[in-house]
Amino acid sequence: MKQLRPPLLIGILCLLVCSSCKVKYSLSGGSIPEGMKTMAVLFFENTAPQVVPTLSNEFTEALKERIRSQSGLSMVTSDADGIMEGRITGYSITSSAVEGNNRAALNKLTITVNVKYTNNVKTDDSFEQSFSRFVEFSGQIQSQESELIRQINQMLTEDIYNRAFANW
């Protein structure tokens, strides 16, 4: 019985020490500034030379959903602690690999957005930056365009979220 006491005592001491430490962590890797409760994501207009009619709305909603699901911030339309705004500046399809008969074996869809983030709580974290992502695909764009856009929007919104809240 006496042999069990030292390990038990050490275990209790470890629990006390660990419970007195306070660690703040987030599964998303982001750190929301203290005092920030609300976010406004304004409509991202599509000013790219090639326009996909649904892209503006799909991107704006994807960014709202990313922030809402990973930060817990409330979405508002005015008087926000943080504001995301910008525009879609690029949408292009280029060949990235050519077959022997000069046909594209692999294509690349690229979307570029310019984002202005205003942090009214911690103004030093505000930024304006261009973000660009692409996916490669084979075949015709028409049959897979909406899924490719969804994939790129997912990557872009992750990059923007990380830049705003994880300083990556």
Backbone bond lengths (Angstrom), bond angles and torsions (degrees), N, CA, C in turn:
res aa  C-N    CA-C-N  psi(-1)  N-CA   C-N-CA  omega(-1)  CA-C   N-CA-C  phi
1 M - - - 1.447 - - 1.516 110.99 -
2 K 1.358 116.47 -37.24 1.458 120.05 -179.21 1.522 111.22 -67.42
3 Q 1.340 117.75 -26.97 1.455 120.79 179.70 1.525 111.64 -71.56
4 L 1.282 119.71 -24.94 1.455 123.08 179.82 1.523 112.44 -78.56
5 R 1.299 118.07 -22.60 1.463 120.79 -175.66 1.530 113.59 -63.31
6 P 1.329 120.27 -50.20 1.471 118.58 -179.04 1.534 113.46 -58.99
7 P 1.351 119.94 -45.77 1.466 118.03 177.78 1.532 112.22 -64.09
8 L 1.327 116.60 -37.72 1.454 120.37 178.39 1.520 110.63 -64.85
9 L 1.312 116.23 -42.26 1.463 121.81 178.19 1.528 111.08 -63.37
10 I 1.306 116.44 -42.47 1.470 120.99 178.77 1.525 110.09 -64.71
11 G 1.328 116.31 -41.12 1.461 120.44 178.37 1.517 112.24 -61.95
12 I 1.313 117.03 -43.37 1.468 121.54 178.79 1.517 110.35 -65.25
13 L 1.316 117.08 -42.33 1.471 120.73 177.75 1.527 111.30 -61.66
14 C 1.319 116.96 -42.07 1.471 120.59 178.19 1.525 110.86 -61.81
15 L 1.320 116.84 -43.28 1.463 120.62 178.21 1.523 111.57 -61.35
16 L 1.318 117.00 -42.58 1.460 120.78 179.17 1.523 111.51 -64.33
17 V 1.314 116.48 -43.40 1.465 120.49 -180.00 1.523 110.16 -65.20
18 C 1.326 116.77 -45.87 1.465 120.53 -178.67 1.523 112.18 -66.28
19 S 1.317 117.38 -37.50 1.459 119.48 -178.55 1.522 112.03 -72.79
20 S 1.315 117.41 -20.54 1.461 119.19 178.51 1.522 111.91 -83.08
21 C 1.323 117.03 -13.23 1.465 120.55 177.62 1.521 108.75 -85.78
22 K 1.314 115.88 140.08 1.456 120.26 178.34 1.521 108.02 -115.52
23 V 1.321 116.02 120.71 1.452 121.66 -179.78 1.517 107.93 -120.65
24 K 1.334 115.91 128.55 1.456 120.23 176.70 1.523 107.63 -102.24
25 Y 1.325 115.61 125.02 1.451 118.82 -179.90 1.514 108.96 -139.03
26 S 1.319 114.48 163.68 1.447 120.69 178.34 1.520 108.51 -140.20
27 L 1.319 117.24 138.59 1.453 120.68 178.81 1.517 111.93 -69.03
28 S 1.320 117.45 -22.35 1.456 120.46 -178.83 1.514 112.38 -87.75
29 G 1.307 118.35 -8.03 1.451 120.82 -179.12 1.512 112.90 83.38
30 G 1.309 117.23 0.14 1.455 120.82 -177.70 1.505 112.56 -95.65
31 S 1.305 115.14 159.77 1.451 121.31 178.14 1.523 108.02 -131.51
32 I 1.309 116.99 104.66 1.457 122.36 -179.56 1.522 107.68 -77.88
33 P 1.338 117.88 128.72 1.464 119.76 -179.96 1.528 111.62 -58.21
34 E 1.311 115.60 141.46 1.458 120.76 177.81 1.525 108.70 -60.00
35 G 1.299 116.91 133.23 1.457 121.47 -179.44 1.520 113.58 95.01
36 M 1.331 117.81 -12.72 1.467 120.25 178.21 1.519 108.58 -83.81
37 K 1.324 115.10 121.65 1.462 120.61 -177.42 1.527 112.74 -122.93
38 T 1.343 117.10 -26.40 1.460 120.37 -173.31 1.523 111.59 -128.63
39 M 1.335 115.08 153.65 1.460 121.85 179.32 1.524 108.62 -141.36
40 A 1.312 115.49 139.86 1.461 121.59 173.12 1.521 107.73 -115.92
41 V 1.315 116.57 127.46 1.462 121.75 173.80 1.518 105.99 -112.61
42 L 1.330 115.14 110.28 1.454 120.56 -178.85 1.526 110.14 -81.27
43 F 1.319 116.44 161.31 1.461 122.45 -178.03 1.525 110.68 -63.84
44 F 1.329 116.93 129.31 1.464 122.90 178.39 1.527 108.55 -91.03
45 E 1.319 116.14 104.57 1.458 121.54 179.79 1.526 109.52 -70.55
46 N 1.322 116.08 144.43 1.458 121.28 178.54 1.525 109.09 -94.79
47 T 1.340 116.46 106.89 1.467 121.60 178.34 1.526 111.27 -110.28
48 A 1.326 117.12 14.76 1.466 121.45 178.81 1.527 109.55 -66.81
49 P 1.334 117.24 150.25 1.469 119.95 177.96 1.531 112.69 -57.87
50 Q 1.319 117.72 -36.48 1.460 122.09 176.29 1.527 107.31 -105.56
51 V 1.325 117.14 120.01 1.466 121.20 -172.90 1.528 110.92 -109.65
52 V 1.316 115.07 128.84 1.464 122.45 169.70 1.526 104.99 -102.46
53 P 1.337 118.20 119.00 1.470 121.24 -171.55 1.525 115.73 -54.43
54 T 1.311 118.65 -33.87 1.469 120.96 -175.58 1.529 113.83 -91.92
55 L 1.325 117.95 -6.65 1.460 121.20 -171.92 1.522 113.05 -62.98
56 S 1.328 118.04 -43.52 1.469 120.60 -178.71 1.519 111.64 -57.11
57 N 1.310 115.79 -50.04 1.462 120.01 -178.26 1.526 111.36 -66.69
58 E 1.335 117.10 -42.58 1.466 120.37 -179.43 1.526 111.22 -63.03
59 F 1.337 117.26 -42.41 1.460 119.75 -179.91 1.527 110.96 -67.46
60 T 1.332 116.86 -46.15 1.465 120.87 -179.66 1.525 110.76 -58.15
61 E 1.318 116.95 -45.91 1.467 120.78 -179.85 1.529 111.69 -67.29
62 A 1.328 117.67 -36.27 1.471 120.76 177.82 1.527 110.77 -64.71
63 L 1.333 116.98 -39.58 1.466 120.37 178.87 1.529 110.67 -67.97
64 K 1.328 117.08 -42.11 1.469 120.32 176.51 1.526 110.76 -59.15
65 E 1.319 116.17 -45.75 1.462 120.81 -178.13 1.522 111.18 -64.82
66 R 1.318 117.78 -40.42 1.472 121.24 178.57 1.527 109.86 -60.00
67 I 1.323 116.81 -48.06 1.469 120.88 -178.09 1.526 110.60 -66.90
68 R 1.314 116.20 -43.95 1.468 120.80 -179.32 1.533 111.09 -62.36
69 S 1.317 117.38 -44.19 1.467 120.24 -174.49 1.524 113.31 -78.87
70 Q 1.329 118.36 -28.65 1.462 119.41 -176.01 1.519 114.20 -101.12
71 S 1.321 117.54 -16.41 1.468 118.19 -175.69 1.517 113.89 -112.30
72 G 1.314 117.22 -27.43 1.456 119.57 -174.86 1.521 112.95 79.59
73 L 1.343 117.05 4.79 1.464 119.92 177.75 1.521 109.81 -71.12
74 S 1.325 116.41 147.26 1.458 121.45 176.53 1.519 109.18 -84.18
75 M 1.324 116.29 135.94 1.462 121.05 177.26 1.524 109.40 -84.93
76 V 1.323 115.24 128.68 1.459 121.59 177.73 1.527 108.33 -131.28
77 T 1.326 116.12 169.06 1.464 119.53 179.36 1.523 113.00 -104.56
78 S 1.337 117.28 -14.27 1.471 119.69 178.09 1.527 109.69 -152.34
79 D 1.330 115.48 165.19 1.472 122.54 179.57 1.529 112.61 51.82
80 A 1.322 116.57 46.12 1.464 121.50 -177.71 1.524 111.12 -89.82
81 D 1.322 115.04 153.24 1.466 120.99 174.22 1.524 110.83 -71.76
82 G 1.322 116.61 -27.57 1.461 122.14 177.45 1.514 110.05 -139.14
83 I 1.335 116.30 145.88 1.467 120.86 -179.14 1.525 108.93 -131.89
84 M 1.336 116.03 128.83 1.465 122.71 172.41 1.521 106.77 -110.62
85 E 1.323 114.98 126.93 1.457 119.74 176.85 1.517 108.59 -146.10
86 G 1.311 116.53 165.78 1.450 119.13 178.65 1.510 111.90 160.74
87 R 1.343 113.81 -158.64 1.457 119.00 -178.71 1.523 109.54 -152.75
88 I 1.305 114.32 157.29 1.461 121.02 175.22 1.521 105.99 -88.39
89 T 1.314 116.36 118.50 1.467 120.64 -173.48 1.522 113.48 -106.24
90 G 1.321 117.57 -13.46 1.455 119.09 -178.74 1.508 113.37 -148.56
91 Y 1.328 114.62 138.76 1.459 123.21 173.73 1.521 105.40 -148.69
92 S 1.327 116.78 110.41 1.467 118.00 -176.49 1.518 111.26 -142.63
93 I 1.331 114.22 150.92 1.455 122.42 175.49 1.524 106.57 -120.70
94 T 1.328 115.99 122.03 1.460 121.21 -179.83 1.526 109.42 -130.53
95 S 1.325 115.76 158.68 1.465 121.16 175.74 1.517 108.89 -80.42
96 S 1.314 116.27 136.02 1.463 118.70 177.04 1.524 111.85 -117.76
97 A 1.326 117.82 -11.96 1.465 122.36 174.06 1.524 108.26 -151.65
98 V 1.325 116.04 137.85 1.462 121.15 -176.47 1.525 109.33 -115.91
99 E 1.340 115.40 138.40 1.463 121.00 176.21 1.525 109.43 -81.33
100 G 1.315 116.40 176.61 1.457 122.04 -179.12 1.517 114.37 -61.57
101 N 1.307 118.95 -27.80 1.467 121.35 -178.67 1.531 112.16 -96.21
102 N 1.320 116.83 26.56 1.473 124.20 178.51 1.524 113.73 62.16
103 R 1.318 116.68 24.37 1.462 120.65 174.10 1.514 108.68 -100.92
104 A 1.312 115.50 149.68 1.468 120.07 179.58 1.523 109.97 -71.49
105 A 1.327 115.74 120.40 1.461 120.71 176.10 1.520 109.93 -86.86
106 L 1.316 114.90 -28.51 1.454 121.29 -178.42 1.518 108.23 -142.44
107 N 1.316 115.98 132.58 1.463 121.58 178.87 1.516 109.49 -115.42
108 K 1.318 114.49 164.83 1.464 120.12 -179.43 1.528 108.51 -131.87
109 L 1.328 115.97 124.28 1.463 122.19 174.04 1.521 107.44 -100.54
110 T 1.331 116.34 123.84 1.463 122.04 -178.54 1.521 109.59 -121.17
111 I 1.322 116.32 134.12 1.467 122.29 175.11 1.521 107.69 -123.85
112 T 1.332 115.32 134.55 1.462 121.76 179.32 1.521 109.07 -123.61
113 V 1.329 116.25 134.85 1.464 121.40 176.57 1.523 109.56 -128.45
114 N 1.307 115.42 144.00 1.464 121.40 173.36 1.527 106.72 -104.39
115 V 1.331 116.55 125.79 1.465 121.67 -174.50 1.518 110.06 -120.65
116 K 1.317 115.23 133.16 1.463 121.57 170.89 1.527 106.58 -114.57
117 Y 1.334 115.31 119.36 1.461 121.63 179.29 1.516 107.75 -112.04
118 T 1.323 115.77 122.36 1.456 121.88 177.15 1.517 108.13 -111.30
119 N 1.329 115.52 117.33 1.456 121.67 178.18 1.525 106.86 -103.04
120 N 1.319 116.79 105.53 1.465 121.69 -177.93 1.522 113.17 -79.31
121 V 1.335 117.78 -9.77 1.461 122.18 178.66 1.524 110.09 -92.15
122 K 1.310 116.15 -46.06 1.464 122.72 -178.92 1.532 107.27 -128.73
123 T 1.326 116.16 84.14 1.466 121.91 -169.51 1.524 114.04 -60.06
124 D 1.323 118.07 -25.34 1.470 120.30 178.49 1.528 112.21 -64.97
125 D 1.316 117.89 -18.99 1.463 121.50 -179.91 1.528 112.93 -86.78
126 S 1.329 118.04 -3.49 1.462 121.35 178.41 1.528 109.69 -67.73
127 F 1.337 116.51 150.90 1.468 120.25 179.01 1.522 110.78 -157.74
128 E 1.318 115.08 163.37 1.459 122.77 167.77 1.513 106.14 -133.07
129 Q 1.342 116.12 125.62 1.462 120.03 -172.49 1.520 110.56 -154.62
130 S 1.316 115.58 151.34 1.455 122.21 175.14 1.528 109.06 -96.25
131 F 1.321 116.59 136.35 1.461 123.11 178.61 1.525 108.12 -122.98
132 S 1.311 116.96 137.56 1.459 121.28 -179.12 1.522 109.54 -138.98
133 R 1.325 116.12 136.58 1.465 121.85 177.28 1.522 108.97 -141.45
134 F 1.319 116.06 156.97 1.460 120.55 179.36 1.523 110.49 -142.64
135 V 1.333 114.98 161.42 1.460 122.67 169.20 1.520 107.45 -134.29
136 E 1.320 115.28 145.50 1.456 120.12 176.18 1.519 108.57 -96.51
137 F 1.331 115.29 148.21 1.456 120.43 -179.47 1.520 109.22 -151.15
138 S 1.315 115.56 159.32 1.462 120.55 174.10 1.517 107.88 -114.92
139 G 1.305 116.21 158.72 1.457 120.40 179.23 1.516 112.52 87.10
140 Q 1.319 114.47 -165.03 1.459 121.56 -177.47 1.530 110.88 -83.28
141 I 1.314 115.68 142.61 1.469 121.88 -178.65 1.531 112.02 -67.28
142 Q 1.323 117.90 -36.31 1.463 121.79 -171.66 1.524 113.09 -55.49
143 S 1.313 117.34 -40.56 1.465 120.00 -175.07 1.525 113.57 -77.40
144 Q 1.325 117.15 -13.61 1.460 119.77 -175.42 1.522 114.42 -132.21
145 E 1.313 117.13 5.61 1.461 120.97 -174.59 1.526 113.30 -58.24
146 S 1.311 118.02 -45.69 1.471 119.47 -176.51 1.531 111.42 -64.15
147 E 1.325 118.39 -37.96 1.468 121.19 178.12 1.527 111.10 -70.12
148 L 1.324 117.44 -38.77 1.470 120.91 177.86 1.528 110.53 -64.44
149 I 1.322 116.70 -42.05 1.469 121.02 177.64 1.525 109.97 -62.23
150 R 1.325 116.99 -41.96 1.464 120.52 178.65 1.531 110.86 -60.71
151 Q 1.329 116.88 -42.99 1.466 121.03 179.07 1.532 111.44 -63.35
152 I 1.326 116.30 -44.50 1.468 119.80 -179.56 1.524 110.19 -67.29
153 N 1.329 117.37 -42.12 1.470 120.08 177.31 1.523 111.03 -58.01
154 Q 1.319 116.86 -39.08 1.464 121.15 178.85 1.533 110.23 -62.32
155 M 1.329 117.06 -43.91 1.470 120.66 179.73 1.526 111.33 -68.00
156 L 1.339 116.27 -43.38 1.467 120.23 -179.46 1.524 111.37 -63.09
157 T 1.327 116.85 -45.95 1.465 118.99 -178.16 1.522 111.22 -66.23
158 E 1.323 117.43 -32.33 1.465 120.04 175.44 1.532 110.47 -65.67
159 D 1.337 116.54 -44.20 1.470 120.62 178.05 1.528 111.32 -60.44
160 I 1.321 116.38 -44.76 1.468 121.51 -178.42 1.524 110.28 -66.04
161 Y 1.319 116.92 -45.09 1.463 121.10 178.36 1.526 110.57 -59.42
162 N 1.324 116.43 -47.13 1.466 120.26 -179.94 1.524 111.65 -62.68
163 R 1.308 117.91 -38.74 1.469 120.87 179.09 1.528 110.51 -66.27
164 A 1.323 116.84 -39.62 1.466 120.65 -177.34 1.524 112.45 -75.70
165 F 1.319 117.28 -39.78 1.459 119.49 -170.32 1.522 115.03 -116.03
166 A 1.324 118.40 -10.38 1.464 120.46 178.20 1.524 111.24 -121.57
167 N 1.343 116.51 -1.62 1.471 122.80 -178.82 1.521 112.26 52.77
168 W 1.338 116.62 44.04 1.460 121.05 177.14 1.496 109.30 -93.73
